[in-house]
Amino acid sequence: MDEIALIRTCVEEAGFHCLCCSACCSGDNNEVMVSPPEIQTIMDAVDLAWNEIVEPYPEWITETDARITFGWVIRRSADSNCIFLKNNRCTIYQNRPHICRTYPFMLDDTEFIISECPGCKAKEKTKDAEEITKDLLRRRDAEDEEFSLTQKQYQKHSIISGSTIVFDSRGAHLITIPPEKL
């Protein structure tokens, strides 16, 4: 069985049906990582600036007295929900990131992973398995490319002592973050 057929079978057998419960968009653990191209797509769809849509990925490392992270996450509201969640609906649904299109599924190289989701308890096969499979493969390719380009950016930039930097595929971004957010 080829990779696409195998993934499609795994998706079908998961019995996923979105319940529109918004559990994936709410709560403390809903960090939605997004790449610069995805952020640009969202910016083009809504009237918000980059820093109104995303914030640095919240895991920091320290190198030469600098704080560094790799990538961005969608901002969350005060109640820890995605800022684009309104009345249990996504306000950017047509422009949502790869991770949102494929949840609760993920490919880690060739390993198929299913996150905990109330929608995976259906007794029938996943209806959109073909489209989800295509989205999973697009997501994996996009994430691999983002990782590779980010790695190249990290390798070519100097680290300024005492700075706070976000590395992504487009470069090194010096930012200012209040200490309580680090």
Secondary structure, DSSP 8 states (H G I E B T S, - for coil): --HHHHHHHHHHHTT-------GGGSSTT---EE-HHHHHHHHHHSS--HHHHEEE-S--EEETTEEEEE-EEE-B-TTS-BTTEETTEETTGGG--HHHHHTTEEEETTEEEE---GGGG-SS--TTHHHHHHHHHHHHHHHHHHHHHHHHHHHHS---TT-EEEEETTEEEE----GGG-
